[in-house]
Amino acid sequence: MPQRLTILLRGLGRELPEQEFAELVRLHEEMELEFRPDFAPHAAEAVRALSKHYRLGVISDAVFTPGRCLRRLIEDEGILGCFQAFVFSDEAGHSKPHPSVFEAAAAALGVSPDEMIHIGDREHNDVEGALRFGSRAILCAAVIDRGSETTAAEAVCRTFQELPNIIAALDRR
């Protein structure tokens, strides 16, 4: 986030004192804690159901909101305890599709790549990244459909209500 704000200020021909810049960064990073995004319908219920049968992890590209704030959003939704692993790009030093984020998740979950199913909404970062790592992939089109007709994913999830059944079917294969 500091890099983005530095570029923005530079483009505006402005500079801030170090302490004010640090406060601007903090306010920007924590914006979603004040103006909270809505969770996708039935996402929390799907996570709770899946956590009864599988070890779950989060791999997230923390574009604007850092991992520390994303954890709070997940905690406030009541599902933080459903996850055994968290890999946020601001903490991991890489974003998807870099193999290190998938490696970190697999290691934290104690699974091999072929035992992992990654669910994401972007073909390049989520589906292709997971497949190159040797994992399986589900394209999530529950909020926005970004190419489900041409995806390389094994399945497409159109609503979170169907996600537990999709994963159970893939698990049987």
N, C-alpha and C positions, 0 to 999 in steps of 0.2 A: 504494500500500500504506500509506503513512503516514496517509492520510485514513481508511482503514478501521480501522486500529488506534486512531487518535484517537477515533473514534466508539465503538469497543468499550470503550476505557478510560473515556470519558465516561459511557457507560451503566453501567459498574461503579462509577462515582464515584471513579475513581482517576486519578492523574497520575504520570508518571515523570520523573526528571531527564533533561535533553536527551541526555546520553551513553547512558544506559540505554535510552531510547526508540529512539535510533539503532541500538543493538545488537539490540533486539527486532525492529525493521523488517528489519535484515539477516538475522537468523535466520529470520524468517518468509519472506522472499523466497527464501532459499536452501534451504528445507525440502525441495524436490523433488530437490535435488542429493544429499541424504542419504537420503531415503526416495523412491527413484526410481519414477516410474510406468513401467509396462510399455508398450513401443511396441506398437501394434496388430500382430497377426500379418501378416507379409509386407509391411508398410509400407516398411521399408528397402529391400527387394528391388525394390519397385515404383518407389521414388524413383531407385534406381541405374539401372534399365532406362529410365525416362523421361528421365533426364539425358543419355543417349546421343543423344537425338533432339530434345530441347526445352530451352529456357532455363527454369529453375525458380526460383520464389520462394516465400517464406513470408509470409503475412499472418496475424498472430496477435493476438488480444485477450489481452494479458498481465494476466489478472485477479488472480492471486496471485503468479505467478512472472514476474519481469521478463525482458526480452529477453536481457540478459547471461547469465542462468541458462538460458534456453531454448536459446540458442546452444550452451552447454556440453553440454546433454542431446543435442542434435542431433550435435554433434561426437563425443561419446562413443559414439554409435550408429554412427559412421563414415560419415556422409552429409553433413556440413557442406559439403564441397567440391562437392556435387551442385547446390548452390543459388547463384544469381547475385544474388539480392535477398532482403532481410529487412526486413519492416515490422512492428514490434512496437508495440502501442498505447501502451506507456509511453514509447517513444522518439518516436513520431510525433505524440503529443498527441491522437489520436482513435482510436476503435475502430470496427470494422465495425458498421453498414453505411455509415459516413461515407465520402463519395466520395474524400476526400483519401488514405485508405489504399490504395485501388485505384489512384489517380493515381500515388502514390509507387512502387507496385510496377511499374506499366506503364512509368514513366520509367526506373526502375533496370534493367528488363529490356530496354528499348529496343523496346517493342511498342506498338501502338495498342490501345485498349480492345477492339475487335472481334477482335483476334488472341489475346486472353487467355482462358483457361478457368480459372475459379476453382473449387476443390474445397473444400467445407466441410460441416459437419454440422448447421447451423442454417438453417432456411428464411429467417427474417427477416434475420439478419446476413450470411450467406454467399450464399445464392441470390438473394434480392431485392436485396441490396447490389450484387452483381456485375451483375445484369441491369439495374438502374437506371444503372449506370456504362457500360453498353453492351458488357459482356463476356458470355461464355457461363458456364454454371454446371452443376456436377455436385453432387448431394447425396450426401454420404458417409454410408452407413448401415452401415458395416463394424463399428463398435463398438456403436452404439446407433441405432435407427431412430426419427428424429424427424419422422415425417410423409411418408414416401416415397410413400404412396398419393395424396397431394394436392399434391406438389411442383410448382413451376413450372420446375424444372431440366430441362435437356435429357436428362439421364441420371441414373441412380441407381447408385452403386457399393456393392455389398453385401459384397465382399471385395477387399482390396488386390491380390490376384492378378489380378483382372479389370481393374484400372484402366488399365494400358497399352493394352489392347485397346479399352476404352471411349474413351480419348482418341484413339487412332488412327482409330476410326470417326468421331468428331466432326471430326477434322482433315480427313477426306476429304470432308465435306459442304461 
